[in-house]
Amino acid sequence: MKAETSGATGALPESTNHVIWDWNGTLLDDVGAVLEATSVAFRQAGIRVEVTGESYRRNFTRPIRVFYERLLGRPIGHDEWVRLDHAFHLEYARLDARCTLATGAREVLDEIRELGWSQSVCSMLPEEYLLPAVERQGIAGHFVRIDGLRGAERGGAKLENLIAHLDHIGVSPTRTVMVGDTVDDAVAARGAGIACILLDSGAGLHDSETIRGAGVPVAADVPEALALLRPGSAGPRR
C-alpha cells in the first residue's frame, strides 16, 4: 500500500525529534486478541452477536460503549457496559501474552533511537495491562514515558490523555508526531496540536476508507511510517 495524505490537515514536521506511539494495533499486533476478547465478553453476557473483522471495522468508534451499541443494535445501560468492559479486559489480558510486536516495529524503534529522537507511548489500555505488556516485549527502555489509563473510566476518547502525556514529556509540539491506527488517534493529535500518521494494514480496527478520511498521512505499516518521518523523505507532506 502506498503511503498517502488525505484531507486538508496532515502536515508532518520538517524536522521530527519525538514520536508518540499508540500501543494496541500500532506497535502491538493484537487485532485477533481484541476480536476474540470482544466475542467472549458478549458470549459471557448471553449476547448472541457474531463479531467478525468486517463487522468490527464497519462499526468501530469511540467511546467503546457507543461501538458496542452499534454492534448490538440497541442501547447499553451503565451496568451492562461495566460488565462487558470488565469481561473484555479480563479475556484480553489472558490473550495478550501470545501477541507479538507488529512487523518491523522492533527494528524501527532501534532506528529511531539511532537517529537521536526520543519516543513514548500513549495508550488507552489500562496501565495494569499496558506496562506489563511493554515489559514483556522487551522494549520499555526505548521510551521516555509510557502512559495508559489510570482511572476507572474505560473506552473513551484519547484527547485528554494525550494532552496530559505531552505535558509530562515536555517535547516541542511542532516537532512531535503521533503514530496510531484509529481515527481517534488523529482527532486527539489534532486537538493536542501535533501531527499524526495512521497505519492501515487493511486488517485493523477501521476500514481503509475511514482511515483515509481522517485527513492525515497514511502508512501501510510501522516501517513505512518511519520512512515518512525520515529527513528528506520523498513521502507526501502538506
C-alpha positions, 0 to 999 in steps of 0.5 A, spaced: 500 500 500 502 506 498 503 511 503 498 517 502 495 524 505 488 525 505 484 531 507 486 538 508 490 537 515 496 532 515 502 536 515 508 532 518 514 536 521 520 538 517 524 536 522 521 530 527 525 529 534 519 525 538 514 520 536 508 518 540 506 511 539 499 508 540 500 501 543 494 496 541 494 495 533 500 500 532 506 497 535 502 491 538 499 486 533 493 484 537 487 485 532 485 477 533 486 478 541 481 484 541 476 480 536 476 474 540 476 478 547 470 482 544 466 475 542 467 472 549 465 478 553 458 478 549 458 470 549 459 471 557 453 476 557 448 471 553 449 476 547 448 472 541 452 477 536 457 474 531 463 479 531 467 478 525 473 483 522 468 486 517 463 487 522 468 490 527 471 495 522 464 497 519 462 499 526 468 501 530 468 508 534 469 511 540 467 511 546 467 503 546 460 503 549 457 507 543 461 501 538 458 496 542 451 499 541 452 499 534 454 492 534 448 490 538 443 494 535 440 497 541 442 501 547 447 499 553 445 501 560 451 503 565 451 496 568 451 492 562 457 496 559 461 495 566 460 488 565 462 487 558 468 492 559 470 488 565 469 481 561 473 484 555 479 486 559 479 480 563 479 475 556 484 480 553 489 480 558 489 472 558 490 473 550 495 478 550 501 474 552 501 470 545 501 477 541 507 479 538 510 486 536 507 488 529 512 487 523 518 491 523 516 495 529 522 492 533 527 494 528 524 501 527 524 503 534 532 501 534 532 506 528 529 511 531 533 511 537 539 511 532 537 517 529 537 521 536 529 522 537 526 520 543 519 516 543 513 514 548 507 511 548 500 513 549 495 508 550 488 507 552 489 500 555 489 500 562 496 501 565 495 494 569 495 491 562 499 496 558 506 496 562 506 489 563 505 488 556 511 493 554 515 489 559 514 483 556 516 485 549 522 487 551 522 494 549 520 499 555 527 502 555 526 505 548 521 510 551 521 516 555 514 515 558 509 510 557 502 512 559 495 508 559 489 509 563 489 510 570 482 511 572 476 507 572 473 510 566 474 505 560 473 506 552 473 513 551 476 518 547 484 519 547 484 527 547 485 528 554 490 523 555 494 525 550 494 532 552 496 530 559 502 525 556 505 531 552 505 535 558 509 530 562 514 529 556 515 536 555 517 535 547 516 541 542 509 540 539 511 542 532 516 537 532 512 531 535 508 526 531 503 521 533 503 514 530 496 510 531 491 506 527 484 509 529 481 515 527 481 517 534 488 517 534 488 523 529 482 527 532 486 527 539 493 529 535 489 534 532 486 537 538 493 536 542 496 540 536 501 535 533 501 531 527 499 524 526 500 518 521 495 512 521 497 505 519 492 501 515 494 494 514 487 493 511 486 488 517 485 493 523 480 496 527 477 501 521 476 500 514 481 503 509 476 508 507 475 511 514 482 511 515 483 515 509 478 520 511 481 522 517 485 527 513 492 525 515 498 521 512 497 514 511 502 508 512 501 501 510 505 499 516 510 501 522 516 501 517 513 505 512 511 510 517 518 511 519 520 512 512 515 518 512 518 521 518 525 520 515 529 527 513 528 528 506 523 523 505 520 523 498 513 521 502 507 526 501 507 532 506 502 538 506 
